[in-house]
Amino acid sequence: MPETTDKLNPAQAEPSGSDSGSNAVETRSLTRRYGELVAVDHLNFVCPSGAIFGLLGPNGAGKSTLIKMLTTLLPPSEGTALVAGHDIVHDPRAVRRSIGYVSQMLSADGDLSAYENLSISAKLYGVPRAERAARIEHALEFMDLSHVAGKLVKHYSGGMIRKLEIAQSMLHRPHILFLDEPTVGLDPIAKQSVWQNIRDLREEFGTTILMTTHDMQEADELCETVAFMHSGQLAAMGSPATLKLALGADASLGDVFIHYTGATISEGGDFRDAARLRSTTRRLG
Amino acid sequence: MQHAYAAPHGVSAETFPGEEFTRQTLAVAEADIRKLIHDPVELFTRMVQPALWLLIFGEVFTRIRAIPTGGIPYIDFMTPGILAQNVLFGAIFYGISLIWERDLGIVHKYLVSPASRVALVLGRAISSTARAVCQMVLVYILAIILRIHLRFDPLSLAGVVVAVMLGAAVFSTFSLIAACIVKSRDRFMGIGQVLTMPLFFASNAIYPLSMMPGWLRAFSRFNPLSYQVDALRRLMVVGGTSSFGLPFDFFVLGGAFALLIAIASRLYPKIII
């Protein structure tokens, strides 16, 4: 049985409630049930502004459900959360104005060009008309996609599609960017390139990045803080270095993952999770 | 409460009331219309069916003279019905694209945007009307080749465009609702097949209401296709008449559309759950 909240840093695990302005995300007993199944169970945590925050855990741990609630795709069964200072239950449109989201699946439209995808996003998010073209050009340049801007996205490589999706989600300069498994299905070179883009985004725009991942190397290299989820609850949270050190001098983040989640192959999501993951991987080529 | 996230970094304020809603609705429609421009093949493949109906069914029944048409050739009588059928068959399967885009993750992108659910649904309905108007142009070309007696005065043409657009909007929104309920492509295809033929045959598309048995005539009164065909028959062909009256036809189509938009915008977010 994994250890639970006693391993948490209390300052980060419990929202203060009085100073939400310095926190990008703050959950308050956030819960989601599917019938008898409790996918997210009275979760309390905070993600500080400007951080790259990693959410880790086996399939079925509740990470994607949590992200869906924080991005207002799914209403909570109980509790709430503040995202960029806005309540996800009472003011979901204000939340949506303040965030960017890159789904685990491929959300770029393959039947449109990169420029068209970006243009549609700019209009949906209300990027000022006078700035639209410049903002799109900058996004394409930032992601090194200018040379293929007019090509239909269905002819792109997996890495290029991910870069485009991140560019789309950043056009309106959101306070917080949610990335659900941003490098799943990508080869190592494409992964490195996407990681660099994520670092650059934080550097240039000061965006808070909250990402889920199964890739321990990704979490170790990118995230200042990681939180391990298991059975809908937070099992541990802290910096990768602190969590590794607590386990032993030679411990890897993978060891920390196994220690706190105790995941076995019999756990880990359902048929739908597996189908979605394989579909995304196949489409990324 | 004053907090550090008072406003998004890079978005504009509304310059007139409803500006944001209009922009978002048109953006959703634009995405689909651009796809149609990139690959218009679907429009031409959809023309096979009306061509067969008019060339075979229309020509044969014109010779038989078995159906009372109010003094106009049968092929003229059925042409508005075939246009409405073509719009119906295109729009009723529109919902499958929503399921497909849900499976790809594209719907999630729209749902996390600040666009209202009404804008998302209305935008899709508008894009379906653009397809329908393209289909209308092709049916007109076919009808001209077959020497059907069409009206070309601007008011009639404008009325045909409005009737075609309203019909497409009604049936595509109905299709979106079905997609939000059944959620799987296989089930949706089954539902689509079950719906199309009853909607078509329980309407005045290829025979007048007066020929129907009482129970079918009663059913056809609840079928929006009957009102679309009724309006088209009056506006499209020389000598065509309306049974219900044009104002009532447009009132029913407009009312059905408003009701369906309200239902679809409630159901739309549930497609991903």
Interface residues (C-beta under 8 A of the other chain):
Chain A: S20 G21 S22 S49 T71 T72 L73 L74 A84 G85 H86 R93 R96 R97 S98 I99 Y101 S103 Q104 M105 L106 S107 A108 D109 G110 D111 L112 E116 I120 S121 K123 L124 Y125 G126 V127 P128 R129 E131 R135 L152 Q168 L171 H172 R173 P174 H175 F205 S279 T280 R283
Chain B: M1 Q2 H3 A4 Y5 A6 P8 H9 G10 V11 S12 E20 R23 Q24 L26 A27 V28 E30 A31 R34 K35 H38 D39 E101 D103 L104 G105 I106 H108 K109 Y110 L111 V112 S113 P114 A115 S116 P269 I272 I273
